[in-house]
Amino acid sequence: MDWTAWLAATSVAQAMRADRWLYPMVETCHIFGFAVLVGAVALFDLRLLGCARALPLRALAAHLLPWAVGSLLLVVPAGLLMFSTQPRAFLANPAFQLKMTLLLAAALNAAAFHLGIWRRAASWNADVKPPWLARVHALLSLALWFGVIACGRLLAYL
């Protein structure tokens, strides 16, 4: 038995498929968590792009980061539960494949930002235009998250 068949046969996956309300409730939690995650990321990215420059960037990051990280605690388990219902079908779906690729790219972009240009953010904390590289990271982040959301919506149609 391959791992996708094993996963689909677990009691959790069976419950997700059998119960009329469980999948929609988990999906609602997944979408809510995504809204909080992408909302926090988008607000930070928009600040990097020059919106609300009077807001201190480091204070904004300190406020938004826990929301983004906390929402992952909702998004990831909910996504895994939904995935468990039909893992083989999800893996074969081009929208799912692209969504996972875009998620990886968004994570790598965030890691590159935080390990790179963000370390010099003290000099462009408030009332200063962030350097072009920070703005490129922000634009890329917004585009990647837009793609992730679009692929998530397309899962049901492909």
ABEGO torsion letter per residue (X at the ends): XBAAAAAAABAAAAAAAABAAAAAAAAAAAAAAAAAAAAAAAAAAAAAAGBGAABBAAAAAAAAAAAAAAAAAAAAAAAAAAAAABAAAAAABAAAAAAAAAAAAAAAAAAAAAABAAAAAAAAABGBBBBAAAAAAAAAAAAAAAAAAAAAAAAAAX
